[in-house]
Amino acid sequence: MRIVVTGRSGQVTRALQDRAGEQLEVVAVGRPEFDLGAQLDPTALFERLRPDVIVNAAAYTAVDKAEDDRDAALAINSFGAGLAARAAARIGAPIIQLSTDYVFDGAASRPYTEDDPTAPINFYGRSKLAGEAAVRVATSNHVILRTSWVYAPEGHNFLRTMLRLAGDRDEIRVVADQHGTPTSALDLAAAIERVAGNLVAHPDEPSLRGLFHLTNSGATTWAGFAAEIFAMSAARGGPCARVIPIAASDYPTPARRPMRSQLDNAKIAQSHGVRLSDWREALQTVMERLASNSEFNLCIRAGLPQPFEKLEARKR
């Protein structure tokens, strides 16, 4: 199976590339030949690459910056998603579109299902919701996967930020009243491979297509996530800090975040047979991947990667 994934340097793209082998070919495309922000039609590129499935992981993900940079967010997350989906339809390939828990307002007291009404409270969420609509209009041969709090051993994410900050600080203030589910890009990539395989094997099965929620299981807060990161890091001789729980109101940001955005994953389990592990178990796997690197590249000083023990020694 050949998957073409957009967004060459993204966390999910890298995780999919790690899974490539005899049964899976992953072709990552990005700028300059693939640029949704410039509204370039990717049909010719997709025709040349001849994918079995397209995964649109390209996105404008700077949540706070999107409040002011609305044209750019819409160009990639909405109009760009529509362009990718129309191109997929032209070449007869299914498309998997990645979306977000931020399409909800966070007022629910239970995990959100696919049937719950959407009401994004920031522009990033609105742009991603518009992208979902654009994909639906462009092709029925689609899967939209809403996920949340994605992190990986590489890239810009909460895990790496916490460990970098712990290299310099003994205490870190982290929001403790926003609830959701950290999702490992490694697990997400494995699930995407499974979903893609189902789409290829069953090209006319409507129950495999449509909107699905996909996260690791369980829920926590950003402060709880940080505390677990530091506990696992300390157990491996890595940087750690004491978490000081704070309210979201004590850490104002340009974009509001939903207070509760846990997603219900029952539909994708029933339709695709995909069930992801508890978020703590997933975090263990990612931490093991990080700790296995002799030069731990979370904290960069003078362009040189710093291993765990050097970070901790500098803090002391």
CORKA-V924743 format. One record per residue. N is the residue number from 0. RES is the residue in one small letter. PSI is psi as a letter, one per 20 degrees, with the letter a starting at -180 (NA if undefined). D_CENTER is the distance of its C-alpha to the mean C-alpha in whole Angstrom. Layout:
N;RES;PSI;D_CENTER / N;RES;PSI;D_CENTER
//
This chain:
0;m;p;22 / 1;r;p;21 / 2;i;p;17 / 3;v;p;17 / 4;v;p;13 / 5;t;q;13 / 6;g;m;12 / 7;r;h;14 / 8;s;j;12 / 9;g;r;9 / 10;q;g;7 / 11;v;h;6 / 12;t;g;10 / 13;r;h;11 / 14;a;h;11 / 15;l;g;12 / 16;q;h;15 / 17;d;h;16 / 18;r;i;16 / 19;a;q;19 / 20;g;b;22 / 21;e;h;25 / 22;q;i;24 / 23;l;p;21 / 24;e;p;21 / 25;v;p;18 / 26;v;o;18 / 27;a;p;16 / 28;v;q;17 / 29;g;a;17 / 30;r;q;20 / 31;p;i;22 / 32;e;h;23 / 33;f;o;20 / 34;d;n;19 / 35;l;h;18 / 36;g;h;19 / 37;a;j;22 / 38;q;l;23 / 39;l;p;24 / 40;d;o;24 / 41;p;j;22 / 42;t;g;25 / 43;a;h;27 / 44;l;g;24 / 45;f;h;23 / 46;e;h;27 / 47;r;h;27 / 48;l;h;24 / 49;r;m;25 / 50;p;q;22 / 51;d;h;22 / 52;v;q;18 / 53;i;p;16 / 54;v;o;12 / 55;n;n;12 / 56;a;i;8 / 57;a;p;10 / 58;a;q;10 / 59;y;o;12 / 60;t;j;9 / 61;a;n;12 / 62;v;g;13 / 63;d;g;16 / 64;k;h;17 / 65;a;h;17 / 66;e;h;20 / 67;d;h;22 / 68;d;l;20 / 69;r;h;20 / 70;d;g;22 / 71;a;g;19 / 72;a;g;16 / 73;l;g;18 / 74;a;g;19 / 75;i;g;15 / 76;n;h;13 / 77;s;f;17 / 78;f;g;19 / 79;g;g;17 / 80;a;h;16 / 81;g;g;19 / 82;l;g;21 / 83;a;g;18 / 84;a;h;19 / 85;r;h;23 / 86;a;h;23 / 87;a;g;21 / 88;a;h;24 / 89;r;h;27 / 90;i;j;26 / 91;g;k;26 / 92;a;q;22 / 93;p;q;20 / 94;i;p;17 / 95;i;o;13 / 96;q;p;11 / 97;l;p;8 / 98;s;a;8 / 99;t;q;8 / 100;d;i;10 / 101;y;j;12 / 102;v;i;14 / 103;f;q;16 / 104;d;i;19 / 105;g;j;18 / 106;a;i;22 / 107;a;q;22 / 108;s;j;23 / 109;r;r;22 / 110;p;q;18 / 111;y;p;17 / 112;t;r;18 / 113;e;h;18 / 114;d;i;21 / 115;d;q;21 / 116;p;q;22 / 117;t;q;19 / 118;a;m;20 / 119;p;q;17 / 120;i;j;19 / 121;n;r;17 / 122;f;h;17 / 123;y;g;14 / 124;g;h;13 / 125;r;g;17 / 126;s;h;15 / 127;k;h;12 / 128;l;h;15 / 129;a;h;18 / 130;g;h;15 / 131;e;g;15 / 132;a;h;19 / 133;a;h;20 / 134;v;g;18 / 135;r;g;20 / 136;v;h;23 / 137;a;h;23 / 138;t;q;23 / 139;s;i;23 / 140;n;m;22 / 141;h;q;18 / 142;v;p;15 / 143;i;p;13 / 144;l;o;10 / 145;r;p;9 / 146;t;a;6 / 147;s;q;6 / 148;w;l;6 / 149;v;p;4 / 150;y;r;7 / 151;a;r;9 / 152;p;h;13 / 153;e;r;12 / 154;g;a;11 / 155;h;o;11 / 156;n;r;9 / 157;f;g;11 / 158;l;g;13 / 159;r;h;14 / 160;t;g;16 / 161;m;g;17 / 162;l;h;19 / 163;r;g;20 / 164;l;h;22 / 165;a;i;23 / 166;g;i;25 / 167;d;i;27 / 168;r;q;27 / 169;d;h;29 / 170;e;q;27 / 171;i;p;24 / 172;r;p;24 / 173;v;p;20 / 174;v;p;20 / 175;a;j;21 / 176;d;j;21 / 177;q;p;18 / 178;h;p;16 / 179;g;a;13 / 180;t;o;11 / 181;p;p;9 / 182;t;p;7 / 183;s;p;8 / 184;a;h;6 / 185;l;g;10 / 186;d;h;10 / 187;l;g;8 / 188;a;g;10 / 189;a;g;13 / 190;a;g;12 / 191;i;g;12 / 192;e;g;15 / 193;r;g;17 / 194;v;g;16 / 195;a;g;17 / 196;g;h;20 / 197;n;h;21 / 198;l;g;21 / 199;v;g;23 / 200;a;h;25 / 201;h;m;26 / 202;p;i;26 / 203;d;j;28 / 204;e;o;26 / 205;p;h;25 / 206;s;i;24 / 207;l;i;21 / 208;r;r;20 / 209;g;b;19 / 210;l;p;16 / 211;f;q;14 / 212;h;q;12 / 213;l;o;10 / 214;t;r;9 / 215;n;r;11 / 216;s;r;15 / 217;g;a;17 / 218;a;q;16 / 219;t;a;17 / 220;t;r;17 / 221;w;h;16 / 222;a;g;19 / 223;g;h;19 / 224;f;g;16 / 225;a;g;18 / 226;a;g;21 / 227;e;h;19 / 228;i;g;18 / 229;f;h;21 / 230;a;g;23 / 231;m;h;22 / 232;s;g;22 / 233;a;h;26 / 234;a;i;26 / 235;r;j;26 / 236;g;k;28 / 237;g;a;25 / 238;p;q;24 / 239;c;r;24 / 240;a;r;25 / 241;r;p;26 / 242;v;p;24 / 243;i;o;26 / 244;p;p;24 / 245;i;r;25 / 246;a;q;24 / 247;a;h;22 / 248;s;h;25 / 249;d;i;26 / 250;y;m;23 / 251;p;p;23 / 252;t;q;20 / 253;p;h;21 / 254;a;p;18 / 255;r;q;19 / 256;r;q;16 / 257;p;q;16 / 258;m;h;18 / 259;r;o;17 / 260;s;k;14 / 261;q;p;14 / 262;l;q;14 / 263;d;p;16 / 264;n;j;15 / 265;a;h;19 / 266;k;g;19 / 267;i;h;17 / 268;a;g;19 / 269;q;g;22 / 270;s;g;21 / 271;h;i;19 / 272;g;k;20 / 273;v;p;17 / 274;r;o;17 / 275;l;q;14 / 276;s;r;16 / 277;d;q;16 / 278;w;h;14 / 279;r;g;17 / 280;e;g;17 / 281;a;h;14 / 282;l;h;14 / 283;q;g;18 / 284;t;g;17 / 285;v;g;14 / 286;m;h;17 / 287;e;h;20 / 288;r;g;18 / 289;l;g;18 / 290;a;h;22 / 291;s;i;23 / 292;n;p;23 / 293;s;h;26 / 294;e;n;25 / 295;f;o;22 / 296;n;k;20 / 297;l;h;19 / 298;c;o;22 / 299;i;p;23 / 300;r;p;27 / 301;a;k;29 / 302;g;j;27 / 303;l;p;27 / 304;p;q;24 / 305;q;p;26 / 306;p;r;26 / 307;f;g;25 / 308;e;h;29 / 309;k;h;30 / 310;l;g;27 / 311;e;h;29 / 312;a;h;32 / 313;r;h;32 / 314;k;g;31 / 315;r;NA;34
//
